[in-house]
Amino acid sequence: MTCTHVTLPGGLHAIVCARGHAKVKRCSCGRVGTLLCDWKVGNGKTCDKPVCDKCADHVAEDKDLCQVHSKAFSQWKAHRS
């Protein structure tokens, strides 16, 4: 059984175990990606790139963006003003 230590938002920790070798999704920084990017990419889908709590841009409750889409969101807000 493969077990992975995961840090959850708010600093909580969990141990997630699975049979076989579960593929761990990683953030671009190398940490475990506990969140998925919520940027809308069309057809009702979101980016879903794994992102860790430290790298994620928390733009609203339960809305997190990867670094690429955080920049796009900032540009969108700047042009909107």
C-alpha positions as CSV (number, residue, x, y, z in Angstrom):
1,M,0.0,0.0,0.0
2,T,1.3,3.4,-1.0
3,C,0.8,6.3,1.5
4,T,1.4,10.0,0.9
5,H,1.5,12.8,3.5
6,V,-0.6,15.7,2.3
7,T,-0.8,19.2,3.8
8,L,-4.4,20.5,3.5
9,P,-5.5,24.2,3.4
10,G,-5.5,25.6,6.8
11,G,-2.4,23.7,7.8
12,L,-4.1,20.4,8.5
13,H,-2.2,17.2,7.6
14,A,-3.5,13.9,6.3
15,I,-2.1,10.6,5.2
16,V,-3.7,9.2,2.0
17,C,-3.2,5.5,1.3
18,A,-4.0,3.5,-1.8
19,R,-3.3,0.1,-3.2
20,G,-0.8,0.0,-6.0
21,H,1.1,3.0,-7.1
22,A,-1.2,6.0,-7.2
23,K,0.2,8.8,-9.3
24,V,0.7,11.9,-7.1
25,K,-0.2,15.1,-8.9
26,R,2.4,17.8,-8.3
27,C,2.4,21.5,-8.4
28,S,4.9,23.2,-10.7
29,C,7.1,23.9,-7.6
30,G,7.3,20.1,-6.9
31,R,5.0,20.0,-3.8
32,V,1.9,17.8,-3.8
33,G,-0.9,19.6,-5.7
34,T,-3.8,19.5,-3.2
35,L,-5.9,22.0,-5.3
36,L,-6.9,22.2,-8.9
37,C,-6.9,25.5,-11.0
38,D,-10.5,26.7,-11.4
39,W,-9.8,28.9,-14.5
40,K,-12.6,28.4,-17.1
41,V,-11.2,27.1,-20.4
42,G,-14.5,26.7,-22.3
43,N,-17.1,24.0,-22.8
44,G,-17.9,24.0,-19.1
45,K,-14.3,22.8,-18.2
46,T,-11.6,24.3,-16.0
47,C,-7.8,24.2,-16.2
48,D,-7.5,21.6,-13.4
49,K,-3.7,22.0,-13.2
50,P,-2.6,20.7,-9.8
51,V,-1.4,23.5,-7.6
52,C,-0.2,23.5,-3.9
53,D,-1.8,25.7,-1.3
54,K,1.4,27.9,-1.1
55,C,1.5,28.6,-4.9
56,A,-2.3,28.9,-5.5
57,D,-3.9,32.3,-5.8
58,H,-7.0,32.1,-3.7
59,V,-9.3,34.6,-5.6
60,A,-12.6,33.7,-3.9
61,E,-14.0,31.1,-1.6
62,D,-13.3,27.7,-3.1
63,K,-11.7,29.3,-6.2
64,D,-8.0,28.8,-6.7
65,L,-5.8,29.7,-9.7
66,C,-2.4,28.4,-10.9
67,Q,0.3,30.9,-11.4
68,V,-0.3,31.2,-15.2
69,H,-4.0,31.9,-14.7
70,S,-3.4,34.1,-11.7
71,K,-1.4,36.4,-14.1
72,A,-4.2,36.3,-16.7
73,F,-6.8,37.1,-14.0
74,S,-4.7,40.1,-12.9
75,Q,-4.5,41.4,-16.5
76,W,-8.2,40.9,-16.9
77,K,-8.9,42.9,-13.8
78,A,-6.5,45.7,-14.9
79,H,-8.2,46.1,-18.3
80,R,-11.6,46.0,-16.7
81,S,-10.9,49.2,-14.7
